């Protein structure tokens, strides 16, 4: 399969085109990001806190702490570099690996940070039905729906926790790699449409018509609708009592080597067994999605992440090709364990995915 001569995106990547030298449109459009820096981030947090009355003076911010590599690094950065008083907040969706739980405990103990863990049941209530729907008729655009409910939990629980704890600044560890574009594009009826959201919604309707099983569970259907509502519409309404900051997007550059070495050496962080990469191993369902995309498309989020590293000059294309083969494959034993937990037969999925 043809791949871009500069990155490793394949020719079946949605919306991709190549110029006469074999370079894809995504590489051509890439621009280096400028960052505001440590002091600007700290000043932003302090200035917003000063505008909020009746806030908790014991903390400067809440950090959404998943136990994954990026939020783990931010915990170290906020505490040790910016000297901020951090309140850790983690949502347990029911599918957090034991190694991730150990990482969380080790980090907050080492840095003397309070961590609040709250349980979310949205994903647990829906995943079994959505997996059965996918097995009934596998479709790459619908693979992302197996994690339906997780985003809804975040959208509802994070503002509620911020209000309850009276800490109005929330920090999230999303990196440039997390804003993957192919998931929206494969759902869209026309990946090149100027009306991206309209095309996305229509694509979802088309998929449901092809496989109505997706909407036959009332609980899951309501969860889907609520999640799309929060994602597409409600989050656009400004909340003047809550400031959500993504440091890796505007303030500090995300550098893989520095992030990984810091969390391993300073926080004794370890990756999840069965996950070849340090990325996306903090949730078993995240690994499942990587597996489904790899099987249906031949690539997944990690390929996009590696392309970012190439464009940013952090690794070579040759390194990315090697890592794509090593890290893109998800251990079937991990997926089988998840299926066993859900009372499903993994062989049904393997048969459904056969060409």
C-alpha positions in Angstrom: 0.0 0.0 0.0 1.3 3.4 -0.9 2.4 5.7 1.9 3.4 9.3 2.1 7.1 9.8 1.4 7.5 12.1 4.4 5.2 10.6 7.0 3.7 7.1 7.1 0.0 7.8 6.4 -1.4 5.2 3.9 -3.3 5.9 0.7 -6.6 4.7 2.4 -6.3 7.4 5.0 -9.5 9.5 4.7 -9.1 12.7 2.7 -5.5 12.1 1.8 -3.9 13.3 -1.4 -0.3 13.2 -2.7 1.6 15.7 -4.7 3.9 14.9 -7.6 6.7 13.9 -5.2 4.5 11.6 -3.1 4.1 13.9 -0.1 0.6 14.0 1.5 -1.5 17.1 2.0 -1.3 16.7 5.8 2.5 17.0 5.7 2.3 20.0 3.4 -0.2 21.8 5.6 1.7 21.1 8.8 3.0 24.2 10.7 5.3 24.4 13.7 3.5 25.3 16.9 4.6 28.3 19.0 4.2 27.9 22.8 3.6 30.6 25.4 5.8 29.0 28.1 5.8 28.1 31.8 5.3 31.6 33.2 2.4 32.3 30.9 0.7 29.1 32.0 1.2 29.9 35.7 0.0 33.5 35.2 -3.2 32.2 33.4 -4.0 30.0 36.3 -3.4 32.6 38.9 -5.3 35.4 37.1 -8.4 33.2 36.6 -8.4 32.1 40.2 -8.4 35.7 41.3 -11.6 36.3 39.4 -13.4 33.5 41.3 -15.1 34.2 44.6 -15.5 31.6 47.3 -12.8 29.3 45.8 -10.8 26.7 47.7 -7.6 28.4 48.7 -5.8 25.1 49.4 -5.4 24.3 45.7 -4.4 26.1 42.5 -5.8 23.6 40.1 -7.3 20.2 39.4 -5.4 17.8 37.2 -7.4 15.2 35.4 -5.2 12.3 36.1 -5.7 9.1 34.1 -2.5 7.4 35.0 -1.3 7.5 31.4 2.0 9.0 30.4 0.9 12.5 29.6 -1.2 13.3 32.6 1.5 11.6 34.7 4.1 13.9 33.3 1.9 17.0 33.9 1.5 16.0 37.5 5.3 16.1 37.9 5.5 19.3 35.9 2.8 21.2 37.8 4.1 20.2 41.2 7.9 20.2 40.7 8.4 22.8 37.9 5.5 25.3 38.5 5.3 24.6 42.3 1.5 24.5 42.1 -0.8 23.0 44.7 -2.5 20.3 42.7 -5.7 18.3 43.4 -5.7 15.1 41.4 -9.0 13.8 40.0 -9.4 10.5 38.3 -12.5 8.8 36.8 -12.7 5.0 37.0 -14.7 3.8 34.0 -14.5 0.2 35.1 -11.7 -0.8 32.6 -8.6 0.7 34.2 -5.6 -1.8 34.1 -4.0 -2.8 37.5 -0.7 -1.3 36.3 -2.4 2.0 35.8 -3.8 1.9 39.3 -0.4 1.2 40.7 1.1 4.1 38.7 -1.5 6.4 40.1 -0.9 5.4 43.7 2.9 5.6 43.3 2.8 9.1 41.7 0.5 10.8 44.2 2.5 9.2 47.1 5.8 10.3 45.8 4.6 13.9 45.2 2.3 14.1 48.2 -0.7 14.9 46.1 -4.3 14.3 47.1 -6.1 12.1 44.6 -9.9 11.7 44.4 -11.2 8.8 42.3 -14.9 8.7 41.3 -16.7 5.8 39.6 -18.5 6.3 36.2 -20.9 3.6 35.1 -21.8 5.0 31.6 -19.3 2.9 29.7 -19.9 -0.3 31.7 -23.6 -0.1 30.8 -23.1 0.2 27.1 -19.9 -1.5 26.0 -21.3 -5.1 25.8 -24.2 -4.0 23.5 -22.0 -1.9 21.3 -19.4 -4.7 20.9 -22.2 -7.1 19.9 -23.5 -4.5 17.4 -20.0 -4.2 15.9 -19.6 -8.0 15.7 -23.0 -8.2 14.0 -21.6 -6.0 11.2 -18.1 -4.7 11.6 -17.6 -1.1 10.4 -14.5 1.0 10.9 -16.5 4.2 11.4 -18.4 2.6 14.3 -15.4 1.2 16.1 -15.2 4.4 18.2 -18.7 3.8 19.6 -17.4 0.9 21.8 -16.2 3.6 24.3 -19.6 5.4 24.3 -20.2 6.7 27.8 -16.7 7.5 28.7 -16.7 11.0 27.3 -20.2 11.6 28.8 -18.8 10.8 32.2 -16.0 13.3 31.7 -18.3 16.0 30.4 -20.7 15.7 33.4 -18.4 14.7 36.3 -15.5 17.1 35.8 -17.5 20.3 36.0 -19.5 18.8 39.0 -16.3 17.9 40.8 -14.7 21.4 40.1 -17.8 23.0 41.5 -18.0 20.7 44.6 -14.3 21.1 45.4 -14.4 24.9 44.6 -11.3 24.6 42.4 -12.2 26.4 39.2 -9.1 25.6 37.1 -8.9 22.2 35.5 -5.8 20.9 33.7 -6.0 18.1 31.1 -3.1 16.2 29.5 -4.3 16.1 25.9 -1.4 16.4 23.4 -1.2 17.2 19.7 -1.3 13.4 19.1 -4.6 13.1 20.8 -6.5 15.2 18.3 -6.6 12.5 15.7 -8.6 13.4 12.6 -9.3 10.1 10.9 -12.1 9.0 13.3 -14.3 12.0 12.2 -13.3 11.7 8.6 -14.2 8.0 8.2 -17.6 8.6 9.7 -18.3 11.6 7.4 -20.1 10.9 4.1 -17.7 13.3 2.5 -14.3 13.7 4.3 -13.5 16.8 2.2 -16.8 18.6 2.9 -16.6 22.1 4.3 -19.6 21.3 6.5 -17.7 18.7 8.5 -20.2 18.2 11.4 -23.2 17.9 9.1 -21.3 15.3 7.0 -20.3 13.5 10.3 -23.8 13.3 11.6 -25.2 12.1 8.2 -22.5 9.5 8.1 -23.6 8.3 11.5 -27.2 8.0 10.3 -26.1 6.1 7.3 -24.2 3.6 9.5 -27.2 3.1 11.7 -29.4 2.4 8.7 -26.9 -0.2 7.6 -26.9 -1.8 11.1 -30.0 -0.8 13.2 -28.7 -3.0 16.1 -26.7 0.0 17.3 -29.8 1.8 18.4 -31.9 -1.1 19.7 -30.8 -0.8 23.4 -32.7 2.2 24.9 -30.1 2.8 27.6 -27.2 2.9 25.1 -29.2 5.0 22.7 -29.9 7.7 25.3 -26.2 7.6 26.3 -25.1 8.0 22.7 -27.5 11.0 22.2 -26.4 12.7 25.4 -22.7 12.2 24.5 -23.1 13.7 21.1 -25.1 16.6 22.5 -22.4 17.4 25.0 -19.6 17.0 22.4 -21.2 18.8 19.5 -23.2 21.5 21.3 -23.1 22.0 25.0 -19.4 22.3 25.3 -19.5 25.3 23.1 -21.5 27.2 25.8 -18.9 29.1 27.8 -18.8 28.4 31.6 -17.4 31.4 33.3 -16.8 29.6 36.5 -14.6 26.9 35.0 -11.3 27.2 33.1 -10.1 24.2 31.2 -6.4 24.3 30.2 -4.5 22.0 27.8 -0.9 22.9 28.5 0.5 20.8 25.7 -1.7 22.6 23.2 -0.6 26.2 23.9 1.9 26.5 26.7 4.6 23.7 26.7 5.9 21.6 23.9 5.2 17.9 24.1 8.5 16.0 23.6 8.2 12.2 23.8 11.7 11.4 25.0 11.5 14.0 27.9 8.0 12.9 28.9 8.8 9.2 29.0 12.1 9.5 30.7 10.7 11.9 33.4 7.8 9.7 34.4 9.9 6.5 34.4 12.8 8.0 36.4 11.0 10.4 38.7 7.7 8.6 39.2 8.6 5.0 38.7 5.9 4.8 36.0 5.5 1.6 34.1 3.6 0.7 30.9 0.7 -1.7 30.9 1.7 -5.4 30.2 0.5 -6.3 26.7 0.8 -2.7 25.4 3.9 -2.2 23.3 3.6 1.6 23.4 3.7 4.0 26.4 0.6 5.6 24.8 -3.0 4.7 25.3 -2.3 1.8 27.7 -4.2 3.4 30.6 -7.6 1.9 29.6 -8.4 -1.6 28.2 -11.1 -0.2 26.0 -8.6 2.2 24.4 -6.5 -0.8 23.5 -9.6 -2.5 22.1 -10.3 0.5 19.8 -6.7 0.5 18.6 -7.2 -3.2 17.8 -10.4 -2.7 15.9 -9.0 0.2 13.8 -5.9 -1.8 13.0 -8.0 -4.8 11.9 -10.5 -2.8 9.8 -8.3 0.0 8.4 -4.7 -1.3 8.6 -3.7 1.7 10.8 -4.8 3.3 14.1 -4.2 6.3 16.3 -0.6 5.4 16.8 0.2 5.9 13.2 -1.2 9.4 13.4 0.9 10.0 16.5 4.0 8.8 14.8 3.3 11.1 11.9 3.2 14.0 14.3 6.6 13.0 15.7 8.0 12.9 12.2 6.7 16.3 11.2 7.9 17.7 14.5 11.4 16.4 13.9 11.4 14.1 16.9 11.9 10.8 15.0 12.7 9.8 11.4 10.4 8.2 9.0 12.4 5.0 9.2 12.0 4.9 13.0 8.3 5.5 12.6 7.9 2.6 10.2 9.6 0.2 12.6 7.6 1.5 15.6 4.3 1.3 13.6 4.9 -2.5 13.2 5.9 -3.0 16.8 3.4 -0.7 18.5 0.5 -0.9 16.2 -0.2 -4.5 17.0 -2.3 -5.0 20.1 -1.9 -8.2 22.1 -4.9 -10.5 21.4 -4.5 -11.8 24.9 -5.4 -8.4 26.3 -8.5 -8.2 24.1 -9.5 -11.7 25.0 -9.3 -10.9 28.7 -11.6 -8.0 28.2 -14.1 -10.1 26.3 -14.0 -12.7 29.1 -14.7 -9.9 31.6 -17.7 -8.9 29.5 -19.0 -12.5 29.1 -18.3 -12.4 25.3 -16.6 -14.9 23.0 -13.5 -13.3 21.5 -13.6 -15.9 18.6 -16.9 -14.3 17.5 -15.0 -11.0 16.9 -12.2 -12.7 15.1 -14.6 -14.5 12.8 -16.5 -11.2 12.1 -13.2 -9.5 11.2 -12.2 -12.1 8.7 -12.0 -10.8 5.1 
